[in-house]
Amino acid sequence: SLSYILSRSTSCSTEPMASVRITSSALDRFAAAILIAAGATENDAGCVAQALVAADLAGHASHGVIRVVPYLQMINEGLIDVHASPELVEDGGATARVNAHDCFGQVAGQFAIRLAVTKAREHGVSTVALFRASHVGRLGDYVEYASNKQMIGLAFCTATGAAGRVAPYGSKDPIFGTNPFAAGIPSEGNCPVILDFATSAVAEGKLQVAVNKGESVPEGWLLDPDGEPTTDPSDHYIGGPLLPFGEHKGSGLGIINDLLGGILAGTGTRALPGLVSGNGVLFVVIDVRSMQPVDDFLTGVAAHSQMIRNAAPAPGVKEVMVPGDPERRSTIDREQYGIPIDAATWAALTEAAASSGVDA
């Protein structure tokens, strides 16, 4: 079964030992073909595949093509409607609400952030709420889109479901989702500051990557189903909760994301009846021009970033980087040398392809 393929481990423990390495363009076409075979339109499949491959390029396999098979499961279970499209349901000038109607999350997310950028250009600032979206993918993509338009993008995301994944600080009960936050700040030289992190100690998908590679995970990431610390990532998939990052700090931000991406956006939370499974996102976009001369702001951000990079590394640290630097470096490397795909993920993809009549 698909779940068996996703859960079985391999002997691959480091990136150079990954079973295959594929060019981004070939991987993009392959992922899109699988989604089209599952009923997605060519445009939607292309949008989703491009976003997944971009995550793999950036070094975040947790949000890359490892998600294709779970998306197929969601389609089969009716959690993703391949025929649906996002809809603007409320327009308040600088504010709006978008109903994704359970379409692909990446399609809905791109619709919402583009709308937010358009509104911010007109009003100086905008707030767009997205609800009834399936998994929106890597949140940083959306705020980076805003930063490329010389705007500041903020995203508060809730990840809802019938069962929680993350225990609030001081608890062993999984109450809320991994609830990521992202911010994108434009800078000179096409080097925006892009911050994107789950409010749990680690994104759930990184646990799945570790399972696929047969690796353990660091202490402090999760508990086992009995509430005891564990380094076995598979414990999460039998009821062990993730822990918040930074103890009460990550827990607090996860709660804020539930309130903004959940209650304010209209997705809801597990505390309320009528919970909508999936992602809810509150996008806030600020047009830099409404606050500062653009060139002055970009120059200031670039100078601040360089100050950080010039800071003396601590013992054992090679260099100091700014949020967004590791992803840019990984993208350059993988565009040149290909994207590594671990053996278990590749097995899942090829089996899914074969069952759909797609030639790997």
C-alpha positions in Angstrom: 0.0 0.0 0.0 1.0 3.6 -0.4 1.3 4.0 3.4 3.6 1.0 3.6 5.9 2.4 0.9 6.1 5.8 2.6 6.9 4.2 6.0 9.5 1.7 5.2 13.1 2.7 5.8 16.2 2.3 3.7 19.9 2.2 4.4 20.4 5.6 2.9 21.5 7.9 5.7 23.2 10.9 4.0 22.4 12.9 0.9 25.2 11.6 -1.3 23.9 8.1 -0.8 20.4 8.9 -2.1 19.3 6.4 -4.6 18.6 8.8 -7.4 19.5 12.3 -8.4 17.2 14.0 -10.9 17.2 17.3 -12.8 14.5 19.7 -11.6 12.9 19.9 -15.0 12.5 16.1 -15.3 11.2 15.8 -11.7 8.7 18.7 -12.4 7.3 16.9 -15.5 7.2 13.6 -13.7 5.3 14.9 -10.6 2.9 16.8 -12.9 2.2 13.7 -15.0 1.3 11.7 -11.9 -1.1 14.4 -10.7 -2.7 14.8 -14.1 -3.3 11.0 -14.2 -5.1 11.4 -10.8 -7.5 13.9 -12.4 -5.8 17.3 -11.9 -5.9 19.9 -14.7 -2.7 20.5 -16.6 -2.5 24.0 -15.1 -3.1 22.9 -11.5 -0.7 19.9 -11.8 1.9 22.2 -13.1 1.5 24.7 -10.3 1.7 22.0 -7.6 4.6 20.2 -9.2 6.6 23.4 -9.6 6.1 24.3 -6.0 7.1 20.8 -4.7 10.2 20.8 -6.9 11.1 24.3 -5.8 11.0 23.1 -2.2 13.3 20.2 -3.1 15.7 22.6 -4.8 15.7 24.8 -1.7 16.7 21.8 0.4 13.4 21.2 2.1 12.5 17.7 1.1 9.8 17.7 3.7 7.7 19.9 1.3 9.0 18.4 -1.9 7.9 15.5 -4.1 7.6 13.3 -1.0 4.2 15.0 -0.8 2.9 13.6 -4.2 1.8 10.3 -2.8 0.0 11.8 0.2 -1.7 14.2 -2.2 -3.0 11.2 -4.2 -4.3 9.7 -0.9 -6.1 13.0 -0.2 -7.6 13.0 -3.6 -8.9 9.5 -3.1 -10.3 10.4 0.3 -12.1 13.5 -1.1 -9.8 15.9 0.9 -8.5 17.5 -2.3 -11.1 18.3 -5.0 -9.2 18.3 -8.4 -12.2 20.1 -10.0 -12.3 23.0 -7.5 -10.9 26.5 -7.8 -10.3 29.2 -5.2 -13.0 31.9 -5.0 -13.0 35.5 -3.7 -16.0 35.4 -1.4 -15.5 38.7 0.5 -13.9 41.9 -0.7 -13.4 44.8 1.7 -11.0 46.9 -0.3 -7.7 46.3 1.6 -9.1 43.1 3.0 -10.5 39.9 1.4 -11.4 36.3 2.2 -10.7 33.5 -0.3 -12.5 30.1 -0.1 -10.3 27.4 -1.6 -13.1 24.9 -1.9 -10.7 22.1 -1.0 -8.6 22.6 -4.2 -4.9 22.1 -4.3 -3.4 24.3 -1.5 -0.6 25.7 -3.8 -3.2 26.8 -6.3 -5.2 28.5 -3.6 -2.2 30.0 -1.9 -0.9 31.6 -5.1 -4.3 33.0 -5.9 -4.5 34.5 -2.4 -1.0 36.0 -2.2 -1.3 37.5 -5.7 -4.6 39.1 -4.6 -2.9 40.4 -1.4 0.0 42.0 -3.5 -2.5 43.7 -5.8 -4.5 45.1 -2.9 -1.3 46.3 -1.1 -0.2 48.1 -4.2 -3.5 50.0 -4.1 -3.9 50.5 -0.4 -0.4 50.4 1.0 -1.2 47.3 3.1 -3.6 44.4 2.7 -4.9 41.4 4.6 -6.2 38.3 2.8 -7.6 35.3 4.6 -7.5 31.9 2.9 -9.6 29.0 4.2 -10.7 25.5 3.2 -7.3 25.0 1.6 -5.6 21.6 1.5 -1.8 21.5 2.2 -0.4 24.8 0.9 3.2 23.5 0.7 6.2 25.6 1.7 4.9 28.8 3.2 8.1 30.7 2.4 7.2 30.6 -1.3 4.3 33.0 -0.8 6.1 35.7 1.2 9.0 35.4 -1.3 6.6 36.2 -4.1 5.6 39.4 -2.2 9.3 40.3 -1.5 10.0 40.0 -5.3 7.4 42.7 -5.8 9.3 45.0 -3.3 6.7 44.3 -0.6 6.9 42.7 2.8 4.9 39.5 3.2 3.8 37.9 6.4 1.9 34.5 6.6 0.2 33.0 9.7 -0.8 29.4 9.0 -2.9 26.9 10.9 -2.7 23.2 10.1 -6.0 21.6 11.2 -7.2 18.1 11.3 -9.3 15.6 13.2 -6.3 14.8 15.3 -3.6 17.3 16.4 0.1 16.8 15.9 1.8 19.2 18.4 1.5 19.3 22.2 1.4 22.7 23.7 4.2 23.6 26.1 3.8 21.6 29.3 1.5 19.0 27.8 1.8 15.6 26.2 -1.5 15.9 24.3 -1.4 16.7 20.6 -3.7 19.8 20.4 -2.8 21.8 17.3 -0.9 21.5 14.0 2.7 22.4 13.1 1.3 25.9 12.3 4.1 27.5 10.4 5.0 31.2 10.2 6.8 33.0 7.3 8.1 36.5 6.6 9.6 37.9 3.4 11.6 41.1 3.4 12.9 42.5 0.1 16.6 43.5 -0.3 19.1 44.5 -2.9 20.5 42.0 -5.3 17.5 39.6 -5.3 18.5 38.4 -1.9 15.4 38.8 0.2 15.3 37.8 3.9 13.0 34.8 3.9 12.0 33.3 7.3 9.9 30.2 7.2 9.5 27.8 10.1 7.1 25.4 11.7 6.2 26.4 15.3 6.8 22.7 16.2 10.4 21.7 16.8 10.5 20.4 13.2 8.1 20.2 10.3 6.2 16.9 10.2 7.5 16.2 6.7 11.0 16.1 8.1 10.0 13.2 10.3 8.8 11.4 7.2 12.1 12.0 5.5 13.9 10.6 8.5 11.6 7.5 8.4 12.3 7.0 4.7 16.1 7.2 5.3 16.0 5.0 8.4 17.4 7.8 10.6 16.8 8.8 14.2 16.0 12.4 15.0 17.4 14.7 17.7 16.2 14.7 21.2 13.6 17.3 22.0 11.6 16.9 18.7 8.9 14.6 19.9 7.4 12.3 22.4 6.3 8.7 22.0 2.6 7.7 22.4 3.1 7.4 26.2 4.4 10.9 26.5 8.1 9.9 26.9 10.9 11.5 25.0 12.0 9.6 21.8 14.3 9.9 18.9 12.4 7.4 16.7 10.5 9.5 14.1 8.0 6.6 13.4 6.6 7.2 16.9 4.8 10.3 15.6 2.8 8.2 13.2 1.4 6.0 16.0 0.3 8.9 18.1 3.4 10.5 19.5 3.2 14.3 19.6 5.7 16.8 18.2 7.0 19.3 20.7 6.9 23.1 20.1 10.2 24.8 19.3 11.7 27.0 22.0 9.3 25.6 24.6 6.7 28.2 25.5 7.8 30.6 22.7 7.0 28.2 19.9 3.9 27.1 21.7 2.7 30.6 22.0 3.3 31.4 18.3 1.6 28.2 17.3 -1.5 29.3 19.3 -1.4 32.7 17.6 -1.4 31.0 14.2 -4.4 29.0 15.2 -6.3 32.2 16.2 -5.3 34.1 13.0 -5.1 31.4 10.3 -7.8 29.5 12.1 -10.5 31.5 13.7 -10.0 34.9 12.0 -9.5 33.3 8.5 -12.6 31.1 9.0 -10.9 27.7 9.1 -11.7 27.2 12.8 -9.8 25.2 15.4 -10.3 21.9 17.1 -11.9 23.7 20.0 -14.9 24.8 17.9 -17.5 22.9 16.0 -17.4 23.0 12.2 -13.6 22.5 11.9 -12.4 22.7 8.3 -9.6 20.2 7.8 -6.5 21.5 6.0 -4.6 24.8 6.0 -5.9 28.3 6.9 -3.6 31.2 6.2 -3.8 34.9 7.0 -1.6 36.9 4.6 -0.5 40.4 5.5 1.3 42.4 2.8 2.9 45.8 3.2 4.0 47.9 0.2 7.4 49.3 1.1 6.7 52.5 -0.9 3.9 53.3 1.6 6.4 53.6 4.4 9.9 54.3 3.0 11.6 55.2 -0.3 12.1 51.8 -1.8 15.8 52.2 -2.7 16.6 53.4 0.9 14.8 50.4 2.4 16.5 47.9 0.1 19.9 49.4 0.8 19.2 49.3 4.5 18.1 45.6 4.5 21.1 44.6 2.4 23.5 46.5 4.8 21.9 44.8 7.8 22.1 41.4 6.2 25.8 41.9 5.4 26.5 42.9 8.9 25.0 39.6 10.1 27.0 37.6 7.5 30.2 39.4 8.6 29.7 38.4 12.3 32.5 36.2 13.7 31.4 32.6 13.6 31.2 30.8 17.0 33.5 27.8 17.5 32.5 24.9 15.3 30.5 27.1 12.9 31.7 27.7 9.4 29.8 30.9 8.6 26.9 33.0 9.7 24.0 33.3 7.4 20.8 35.3 7.0 17.4 33.5 6.6 17.1 32.7 2.9 20.8 32.2 2.3 20.8 28.3 2.7 17.9 28.0 0.3 19.5 30.1 -2.3 22.7 28.2 -2.0 20.9 24.8 -2.2 18.9 25.9 -5.3 22.1 26.9 -7.2 23.7 23.6 -6.3 20.8 21.4 -7.2 20.0 23.2 -10.4 23.5 22.3 -11.5 23.8 18.8 -10.0 20.2 17.6 -9.7 17.9 16.9 -6.8 18.7 13.9 -4.6 15.6 11.7 -3.9 15.9 9.0 -1.2 15.2 5.4 -2.1 11.9 5.1 -0.2 10.4 8.3 -1.7 11.5 7.2 -5.2 9.9 3.8 -4.7 6.7 5.4 -3.6 6.7 7.8 -6.6 7.5 5.1 -9.2 4.9 2.7 -7.8 2.3 5.5 -7.8 3.2 6.3 -11.4 3.0 2.7 -12.5 -0.4 2.3 -11.0 -1.5 5.4 -13.0 0.0 4.4 -16.3 2.8 7.1 -16.1 6.2 5.9 -17.4 8.9 6.9 -14.9 
